[in-house]
Amino acid sequence: MATSRKRSHDDSEPVLSASHDHHVAIIEMFNGGSHRQLVDLLRTLIPSSTLLTLPAKKWHWRARCGALQLLLQLLDLPPTSTLFLTAVGSLPEVLALCPNLQSAKKVLYFHENQLAYPTQSEQNRDFQYGYNQVLSALAADMVLFNSRYNLESFIDRVDAFLNKMPDCKPKGIAEKIRKKSEVLYFPVEFPLKLSRDVSRDNSELHIVWPHRWEHDKNPDDLFASFQSLVDSGLKFKVSVLGKTYQDVPEVFEKFRSTNCTLIAQWGPLDTREEYLAHLQTCHVVVSTALHEFYGVAMLEGVWAGCLPLCPNRLSYPEIYPRECLFNTPAQLTKQLRQLCKNPEIARRRWEGVMEKMDIQQYSWERLKSRYADVLGLGNL
């Protein structure tokens, strides 16, 4: 008999949904955003699998204590042939608390890595989070990363990271991890019925920024660029979407209060359908991020018909053609200034980008057979 217990997004208790006739277990200790999206997609392949999750709150506590918080559910796991765990939690702790999982194929998936996560200074980096991820990678049979940048930025830093130990420093750890690592892109569920031929208002450029309202997404450069356009007397409008948090950088309110007439949408939309429909009204989707291991929102914007403009760093160079990348904030402003003068150019440039990009390689439709194979289900 399968057992399941459903909860709301705000439920503080773990969730268990299990079936004793299937041998795949999925553990997600931060079940929100793209982490939840991936779990939901995997569940369409294996709806009767075992699923253990914790709500997407207090990330630092999930990383430190997630395995213990799931203790009773771990002990209830049926015999398992494949374990899929994201790198928020500690795989060695999971295996210690549930020895029956030792014989399972252990797959570790990195949405992000703590060795390359931006901090104000290297001295502020908490050693334990990165250490947990290194140990988890060593304990896994297969280590998957959502981008080449994520893989290389982690593995290239492993040896130097472990060199912080005062003595008895281990050697060759990075190479051990590399041998079992590969890139498996995060699968974006692009809407099949989305029409990219929606008529856009070309009387003024519509720029969308669909990212978390946090410092690591570098809103300072974004709004500085917008302000430069304003000071030049150019006509445009902006939609600032993405998830907001309690501590929002001051630059958001500063821009909104002085430029409210430019704003088409401020803050997240209520439903995914509204969000995707709104993207179709925009000409350009922009990122100024200091931290990005993949970038789902940018890909969704491109799929909806927006020209992508992103920094020439992080995961962006492996995904987007060179003409979509800028090296400095001044280069971003220059491109936006040209587009403000003739918004129709954005559509023509987008068409050129789509000819060079195989955007389907990031789609669930293209990737699901590989995920099924990783989980031991065979190719679909």
C-alpha positions as semicolon CSV with decimal commas, in nm:
position;residue;x (nm);y (nm);z (nm)
1;M;0,000;0,000;0,000
2;A;0,126;0,345;-0,085
3;T;0,118;0,603;0,187
4;S;0,102;0,976;0,135
5;R;0,049;1,291;0,332
6;K;-0,007;1,622;0,161
7;R;0,078;1,961;0,304
8;S;0,048;2,326;0,215
9;H;0,353;2,526;0,111
10;D;0,372;2,668;0,464
11;D;0,348;2,337;0,647
12;S;0,652;2,305;0,868
13;E;0,642;1,925;0,877
14;P;0,818;1,690;0,633
15;V;0,617;1,506;0,370
16;L;0,630;1,136;0,290
17;S;0,468;0,978;-0,013
18;A;0,574;0,617;-0,063
19;S;0,500;0,300;-0,251
20;H;0,644;-0,040;-0,164
21;D;0,627;-0,166;-0,524
22;H;0,867;0,093;-0,660
23;H;1,230;0,133;-0,573
24;V;1,319;0,497;-0,635
25;A;1,346;0,750;-0,352
26;I;1,368;1,127;-0,403
27;I;1,483;1,352;-0,120
28;E;1,455;1,730;-0,148
29;M;1,540;1,924;0,167
30;F;1,450;2,265;0,021
31;N;1,132;2,202;-0,173
32;G;1,067;2,534;-0,343
33;G;1,138;2,719;-0,667
34;S;1,338;2,523;-0,924
35;H;1,407;2,250;-0,666
36;R;1,035;2,181;-0,641
37;Q;0,989;2,208;-1,017
38;L;1,243;1,932;-1,071
39;V;1,085;1,707;-0,808
40;D;0,742;1,756;-0,964
41;L;0,874;1,665;-1,308
42;L;1,053;1,355;-1,179
43;R;0,732;1,248;-1,012
44;T;0,559;1,241;-1,350
45;L;0,806;0,966;-1,447
46;I;0,768;0,773;-1,120
47;P;0,440;0,874;-0,950
48;S;0,454;0,580;-0,710
49;S;0,806;0,655;-0,586
50;T;0,908;0,748;-0,235
51;L;0,925;1,122;-0,185
52;L;1,063;1,302;0,119
53;T;1,068;1,681;0,128
54;L;1,112;1,972;0,365
55;P;0,960;2,317;0,306
56;A;1,176;2,582;0,139
57;K;1,245;2,781;0,454
58;K;1,559;2,864;0,652
59;W;1,804;2,718;0,402
60;H;2,094;2,715;0,648
61;W;1,904;2,491;0,889
62;R;1,802;2,257;0,608
63;A;2,165;2,222;0,501
64;R;2,281;2,152;0,855
65;C;1,991;1,949;0,996
66;G;1,777;1,824;0,707
67;A;1,873;1,458;0,744
68;L;1,783;1,460;1,113
69;Q;1,458;1,643;1,044
70;L;1,364;1,358;0,809
71;L;1,481;1,083;1,046
72;L;1,148;0,903;1,099
73;Q;1,065;0,918;0,729
74;L;1,409;0,783;0,638
75;L;1,358;0,488;0,870
76;D;1,027;0,415;0,695
77;L;1,179;0,395;0,347
78;P;1,103;0,074;0,157
79;P;1,386;-0,120;-0,012
80;T;1,532;0,126;-0,261
81;S;1,732;0,072;-0,579
82;T;1,794;0,440;-0,669
83;L;1,823;0,740;-0,438
84;F;1,801;1,089;-0,590
85;L;1,911;1,368;-0,355
86;T;1,982;1,733;-0,426
87;A;2,298;1,886;-0,283
88;V;2,123;2,094;-0,018
89;G;2,135;1,801;0,222
90;S;2,421;1,583;0,340
91;L;2,425;1,244;0,168
92;P;2,662;1,085;0,426
93;E;2,422;1,182;0,706
94;V;2,127;1,033;0,515
95;L;2,318;0,709;0,465
96;A;2,424;0,697;0,830
97;L;2,066;0,741;0,950
98;C;1,927;0,494;0,696
99;P;2,188;0,220;0,637
100;N;1,947;0,035;0,406
101;L;2,020;0,301;0,143
102;Q;2,388;0,208;0,129
103;S;2,325;-0,047;-0,145
104;A;2,112;0,189;-0,359
105;K;2,248;0,375;-0,658
106;K;2,308;0,720;-0,511
107;V;2,253;1,016;-0,745
108;L;2,345;1,365;-0,622
109;Y;2,211;1,668;-0,813
110;F;2,366;2,015;-0,782
111;H;2,132;2,307;-0,846
112;E;2,407;2,529;-0,703
113;N;2,735;2,480;-0,523
114;Q;2,867;2,644;-0,210
115;L;3,228;2,668;-0,325
116;A;3,140;2,923;-0,594
117;Y;2,850;3,089;-0,414
118;P;2,928;3,464;-0,385
119;T;3,019;3,602;-0,045
120;Q;3,139;3,947;0,057
121;S;3,478;3,795;0,135
122;E;3,627;3,446;0,133
123;Q;3,671;3,474;0,510
124;N;3,292;3,495;0,543
125;R;3,238;3,162;0,368
126;D;3,107;2,898;0,608
127;F;3,338;2,600;0,562
128;Q;3,075;2,347;0,669
129;Y;2,835;2,401;0,376
130;G;3,100;2,341;0,113
131;Y;3,250;2,055;0,314
132;N;2,909;1,882;0,326
133;Q;2,883;1,906;-0,052
134;V;3,233;1,765;-0,105
135;L;3,156;1,470;0,124
136;S;2,820;1,415;-0,046
137;A;2,988;1,408;-0,387
138;L;3,239;1,151;-0,259
139;A;2,959;0,934;-0,119
140;A;2,750;0,947;-0,438
141;D;2,774;0,703;-0,727
142;M;2,675;0,970;-0,982
143;V;2,712;1,346;-0,945
144;L;2,502;1,566;-1,173
145;F;2,527;1,942;-1,229
146;N;2,271;2,166;-1,397
147;S;2,537;2,340;-1,609
148;R;2,898;2,306;-1,715
149;Y;2,975;2,622;-1,522
150;N;2,830;2,468;-1,205
151;L;3,039;2,153;-1,250
152;E;3,368;2,327;-1,328
153;S;3,329;2,601;-1,065
154;F;3,279;2,333;-0,800
155;I;3,542;2,078;-0,898
156;D;3,806;2,340;-0,980
157;R;3,774;2,479;-0,627
158;V;3,767;2,153;-0,431
159;D;4,140;2,109;-0,371
160;A;4,200;2,473;-0,276
161;F;3,895;2,462;-0,050
162;L;4,021;2,154;0,134
163;N;4,365;2,312;0,155
164;K;4,221;2,542;0,423
165;M;4,261;2,254;0,667
166;P;4,557;2,321;0,898
167;D;4,712;1,976;0,845
168;C;4,649;1,619;0,720
169;K;4,518;1,766;0,395
170;P;4,363;1,506;0,161
171;K;4,492;1,485;-0,196
172;G;4,322;1,401;-0,525
173;I;3,967;1,461;-0,404
174;A;3,868;1,679;-0,700
175;E;3,972;1,410;-0,948
176;K;3,775;1,144;-0,762
177;I;3,462;1,359;-0,792
178;R;3,524;1,454;-1,155
179;K;3,536;1,090;-1,264
180;K;3,172;1,039;-1,168
181;S;3,039;1,385;-1,258
182;E;2,849;1,504;-1,562
183;V;2,621;1,785;-1,676
184;L;2,249;1,719;-1,691
185;Y;2,066;2,041;-1,762
186;F;1,775;2,139;-1,547
187;P;1,462;2,054;-1,750
188;V;1,250;2,360;-1,825
189;E;0,886;2,283;-1,889
190;F;0,828;2,517;-2,181
191;P;0,454;2,569;-2,252
192;L;0,373;2,389;-2,576
193;K;0,080;2,617;-2,660
194;L;0,269;2,942;-2,615
195;S;0,243;3,162;-2,924
196;R;0,551;3,372;-2,990
197;D;0,363;3,567;-3,258
198;V;0,174;3,783;-3,010
199;S;0,185;4,140;-3,133
200;R;0,408;4,355;-2,913
201;D;0,366;4,727;-2,869
202;N;0,663;4,863;-3,061
203;S;0,597;5,223;-2,963
204;E;0,833;5,175;-2,668
205;L;1,080;4,912;-2,555
206;H;0,951;4,679;-2,281
207;I;1,230;4,535;-2,065
208;V;1,168;4,252;-1,817
209;W;1,386;4,149;-1,520
210;P;1,241;3,820;-1,379
211;H;1,477;3,736;-1,091
212;R;1,488;3,713;-0,712
213;W;1,500;4,053;-0,544
214;E;1,831;3,991;-0,371
215;H;2,181;4,136;-0,379
216;D;2,337;3,839;-0,562
217;K;2,119;3,917;-0,865
218;N;2,294;4,257;-0,879
219;P;1,995;4,494;-0,906
220;D;2,230;4,791;-0,859
221;D;2,373;4,755;-1,210
222;L;2,024;4,700;-1,352
223;F;1,871;5,014;-1,207
224;A;2,182;5,220;-1,281
225;S;2,140;5,122;-1,646
226;F;1,770;5,209;-1,636
227;Q;1,847;5,545;-1,476
228;S;2,099;5,622;-1,748
229;L;1,827;5,562;-2,009
230;V;1,591;5,788;-1,817
231;D;1,853;6,063;-1,795
232;S;1,899;6,038;-2,172
233;G;1,529;6,106;-2,222
234;L;1,462;5,768;-2,385
235;K;1,118;5,613;-2,387
236;F;1,079;5,261;-2,241
237;K;0,891;5,061;-1,978
238;V;1,001;4,796;-1,732
239;S;0,858;4,489;-1,563
240;V;1,042;4,383;-1,249
241;L;0,915;4,034;-1,169
242;G;1,062;3,754;-0,957
243;K;1,022;3,650;-0,598
244;T;1,048;3,908;-0,321
245;Y;1,177;3,852;0,031
246;Q;1,153;4,032;0,361
247;D;1,488;4,209;0,317
248;V;1,465;4,378;-0,023
249;P;1,765;4,586;-0,135
250;E;1,689;4,957;-0,106
251;V;1,764;5,019;-0,472
252;F;1,427;4,867;-0,571
253;E;1,216;5,119;-0,383
254;K;1,447;5,404;-0,477
255;F;1,394;5,335;-0,848
256;R;1,021;5,270;-0,817
257;S;0,950;5,588;-0,621
258;T;1,120;5,812;-0,874
259;N;1,023;5,632;-1,196
260;C;0,674;5,495;-1,133
261;T;0,547;5,603;-1,476
262;L;0,790;5,359;-1,642
263;I;0,661;5,054;-1,457
264;A;0,440;4,804;-1,641
265;Q;0,455;4,542;-1,365
266;W;0,619;4,554;-1,022
267;G;0,654;4,226;-0,837
268;P;0,553;3,867;-0,912
269;L;0,233;3,777;-1,094
270;D;-0,026;3,554;-0,930
271;T;-0,009;3,252;-1,163
272;R;0,239;3,094;-1,400
273;E;-0,009;3,150;-1,684
274;E;-0,015;3,525;-1,613
275;Y;0,363;3,528;-1,586
276;L;0,414;3,360;-1,923
277;A;0,151;3,581;-2,088
278;H;0,327;3,890;-1,952
279;L;0,664;3,774;-2,087
280;Q;0,506;3,773;-2,431
281;T;0,448;4,148;-2,409
282;C;0,819;4,217;-2,346
283;H;1,096;4,279;-2,598
284;V;1,407;4,211;-2,388
285;V;1,482;3,989;-2,087
286;V;1,783;4,107;-1,884
287;S;2,012;3,960;-1,620
288;T;2,285;4,143;-1,430
289;A;2,351;3,853;-1,191
290;L;2,661;3,797;-0,983
291;H;2,536;3,447;-0,902
292;E;2,372;3,215;-1,151
293;F;2,439;2,847;-1,201
294;Y;2,173;2,801;-1,472
295;G;1,896;3,063;-1,516
296;V;1,547;2,922;-1,573
297;A;1,380;3,264;-1,590
298;M;1,605;3,380;-1,872
299;L;1,527;3,069;-2,078
300;E;1,155;3,116;-2,017
301;G;1,187;3,474;-2,139
302;V;1,366;3,362;-2,456
303;W;1,102;3,096;-2,519
304;A;0,836;3,367;-2,490
305;G;1,007;3,575;-2,760
306;C;1,236;3,808;-2,560
307;L;1,587;3,896;-2,669
308;P;1,826;3,787;-2,388
309;L;2,094;4,025;-2,260
310;C;2,320;3,876;-1,991
311;P;2,665;3,919;-1,837
312;N;2,957;3,742;-2,002
313;R;3,013;3,526;-1,693
314;L;2,868;3,243;-1,484
315;S;2,649;2,997;-1,679
316;Y;2,548;3,242;-1,952
317;P;2,833;3,195;-2,205
318;E;2,758;2,823;-2,237
319;I;2,390;2,889;-2,310
320;Y;2,368;3,212;-2,513
321;P;2,540;3,333;-2,833
322;R;2,811;3,596;-2,801
323;E;2,587;3,879;-2,923
324;C;2,364;3,832;-2,615
325;L;2,651;3,891;-2,370
326;F;2,792;4,212;-2,225
327;N;3,117;4,260;-2,035
328;T;3,037;4,581;-1,850
329;P;2,725;4,769;-1,731
330;A;2,811;5,038;-1,988
331;Q;2,780;4,780;-2,267
332;L;2,438;4,676;-2,138
333;T;2,325;5,038;-2,130
334;K;2,453;5,094;-2,484
335;Q;2,256;4,796;-2,616
336;L;1,939;4,904;-2,437
337;R;1,981;5,259;-2,564
338;Q;1,992;5,134;-2,924
339;L;1,686;4,915;-2,869
340;C;1,492;5,200;-2,708
341;K;1,535;5,397;-3,030
342;N;1,395;5,112;-3,239
343;P;1,219;4,835;-3,038
344;E;1,146;4,633;-3,353
345;I;1,517;4,547;-3,374
346;A;1,474;4,328;-3,064
347;R;1,245;4,091;-3,254
348;R;1,484;4,056;-3,546
349;R;1,777;3,997;-3,311
350;W;1,572;3,737;-3,119
351;E;1,506;3,549;-3,443
352;G;1,881;3,540;-3,509
353;V;1,947;3,411;-3,158
354;M;1,691;3,134;-3,199
355;E;1,864;3,019;-3,516
356;K;2,187;2,973;-3,319
357;M;2,041;2,838;-2,993
358;D;1,905;2,487;-2,961
359;I;1,670;2,593;-2,683
360;Q;1,499;2,255;-2,688
361;Q;1,809;2,097;-2,534
362;Y;1,698;2,257;-2,205
363;S;1,339;2,132;-2,230
364;W;1,174;1,859;-2,027
365;E;1,057;1,696;-2,349
366;R;1,417;1,653;-2,465
367;L;1,568;1,569;-2,125
368;K;1,314;1,341;-1,959
369;S;1,447;1,021;-2,116
370;R;1,792;1,096;-1,973
371;Y;1,644;1,159;-1,628
372;A;1,453;0,831;-1,656
373;D;1,776;0,653;-1,739
374;V;1,954;0,811;-1,440
375;L;1,675;0,689;-1,212
376;G;1,712;0,336;-1,346
377;L;1,387;0,342;-1,543
378;G;1,549;0,289;-1,880
379;N;1,527;0,528;-2,176
380;L;1,176;0,650;-2,253
